[in-house]
Amino acid sequence: MTEDMVDLVVTSAPHVRKKIKTSQIMRDVLIALVPATVGGLYFFGTGHTLGVIIVAVLSTILAEYLGNLIFRKKSTLWDFSSGVTGLLLALVLPPGSPYWMVVVGAFSAIFIGKIIFGGIGSNPFNPALVGRAVLMVSWPTFMTMWLKPFYWKIGSQSLDAITSATPLNIVKLQSYSALIQQFGSKIALYKVLFIGNVGGCIGETSALLLLIGGIYLLVKKVIDWRIPFTYIISVFVFSFIFGRDPLFSILAGGLFLGAFFMATDYSSSPVMPKGKIIFGIFVGFLTVIIRQFSPYPEGVMFSILLGNAFVPYFDKLRPHVYGVFAKRGGKA
Amino acid sequence: MKLFTYSPGGTEIEEEKWTKDKPFVKLPPPSIAVIPLSQHTGAPNVPAVKIGDHVKIGMVIGSTSAPVSAPVHASVSGDVIAIEDRLCPAGNKIQSIIIKNDFKEEEAEFEHVDSIENFTPEELIKKIRDAGIVGLGGAAFPTSIKLSPPKNKVIETVIGNGAECEAYLTTDYRVMIESPDEIINGILIELKILNAKRGIIAVEDNKIDAADLLAKKIAERNLEDKIEVVLLKTKYPQGGEKQLIKAVLGREVPSGGLPLDVGTVVQNVGTLKAISEAIFYGKPLIERGITISGTAIKNPGNYIVRIGTQVSEIIDKVGGLNKKLRKLVFGGPMTGVAQSSLEVPVLKGTSGILFFGEESLEMAPEEESPCIRCASCVDSCPIGLLPVFLDHAYRRNDMKLAESLYAVDCIECGACSFVCPAKRHLTENIKKAKQSILKQRKIEAAKQAAFEKLKQKRLQEAKEKEAKK
């Protein structure tokens, strides 16, 4: 045996690691968003809507790059997290959003939502939702202008003809029975909401396509079942308590997108198993409260952001430590 | 058959048990045996030989009267050529007896017995201690001490640990396949010593053939009412003592306590075989089964190696390397210790030696990326600790916080680092925090003792003054 055959490196155990990287997780999230994105393009056209998605993704990547530059951080472009934020932001914007507004939203998401807190993993609030919240309070008119699905087929250019209120809007401004009347029957309404052939943000309308993406993430073990499951169940139960149609409440608005993709954001959600359950229930409760009592028809965004603020408290719910028993005279 | 396991926590690892079907092969004795005087947890031995002494295989060459210890024996015949500090697998230097092999293979007299019927537990324990038996699973705790619980503790169950949850290692599996009777004998000896009722041999379900073989042997010997075989779910770290007890008995060893606090003793199957050989053949622990594996070794396999054989000799004897050796690990890849030199000897607690090439450096990269709070580490911890927060505490040097997060309860299994997508050095940092806390506790205890002593002295002085008045 020759000397040059040996050049030993000493490291601490474990000497093997699971073949998983942050970039792979982000890539899985992007893959999971493909059905909803394609659905959005199908319902709202490949013209302006596609532009919104591209502008959002490119702007967030640019913002991340500039952020790294300004704060002299190592490049985090290749973990794809900024791309995920960009796509998520695009999916929660109305299809007719002007490009300049998308850019403002993207920079708000990355700078206010992420970079100033220290970048990936350190953001207390969901960056995409921070971006959307900024736009929501700054340009409420643009943020509540809902194009009808297949609006280009209508043949009219007038805004009134190609826009409509979202189902939750109709419930807020008129009544639930008025909405059912518009769709013919409850079953027809459920069907439309499930498929996604209805006005709303680009990626939020189809519960089915979001569910496919969500199941992909669950199967890939990228997300834990606790947050989406308890969030959706919580909205169902509290809607029932407040006299709203529970099934309609979980299918309408951005709940599925919020539950599977927003509330599960690692850095802004609890790490404790029990904390995740309480977080889901809490955010679900807030969503219903906002829908029921506030002037806003939809509460998913604000409830998740509010829930994010409480995460440090939910993370106090530590799991049981092996061999540590809360008994007198025992070790503290 | 019911599968036993613990919850929550644990992870699936890539097993890489390439050497599963390779029977033990006896490796020729080394030309030089380096036998450290302390190969166990406890008091070190003092040399029982001098330079120039001629020794036979099995002769005691180091011993001590301290209770928590195990003597060491010559593993080759020949002359003692040096007694000096040598680098050991743990990374420290330990006083060692160096024997030059004369290849005459002279053996000391070993006392054979046919039955344990006429021995008292104390006699059996003495035989085990004299044979230098320690836990062969890796911790190397003196077996005689494990088998001498305090009088107020009742031991109900003896668990034979055949989980072997580490990747690559297959020594326990081979022992179960090749020496099932010795394992059963070992359990019987322990049951007699501890006056315990029930023996359990626990095997992970990826080694179901070993479990079946043990069950068959137990049935053949009509021991079903005494010993049973249970199947464990294959999950890392299923073979951790605490996890095994929870899986099999459903009980938790109290924090800071020992298995005997929940009425059980856990013994690695290899140790059980060594106990049986020590009692029936009087054979001291001079050799052991080791898995030699990894990507950089030509002939991975299971080998019987003399204690004190250095890695450099092992490489030559098993056929050499097939690529540049970049990482040498004693033990399994999850918990083993990386070595800085080939001149380290095999110890009683060495269960495997792994040889890796360049690819191992990518397998466990040095570079960390930011924590994304994915909670994989929290979900993987078999103790229920919070590796992510312990890591934060360590990096901020906040040992109070680390202590309140139960850093000292960490079993250092490596699961958190293994699952981390950001490749953060969680286990390493928690280990360091743990060591720092334990050190601080020692200092505090010493301070307290000194204070008490001073207080006593002052009281005494005051009393004397009082008496003078």
Interface residues (C-beta under 8 A of the other chain):
Chain A: M1 D4 M5 V6 D7 L8 V9 V10 T11 S12 A13 P14 H15 V16 R17 K18 I20 K21 T22 Q24 I25 T76 D79 S81 G118 G119 I120 G121 S122 D224 Y266 S267 S269 V271 M272 P273 R318 P319 H320 V321 Y322 G323 V324 F325 G330 K331
Chain B: P8 T11 I13 E14 A167 K242 K246 E252 V253 P254 S255 G256 G257 S312 I315 D316 G320 L321 K323 K324 L325 R326 K327 L328 V329 P333 M334 T335 G336 V337 A338 Q339 S340 S341 L342 L354 F356 S360 L361 M363 A364 P365 E366 S369 P370 C371 I372 R373 C374 A375 V378 D379 P382 I383 G384 L385 L386 V388 Y406 D409 E412 G414 S417 F418 V419 C420 P421 A422 K423 H425 T427 E428 K431
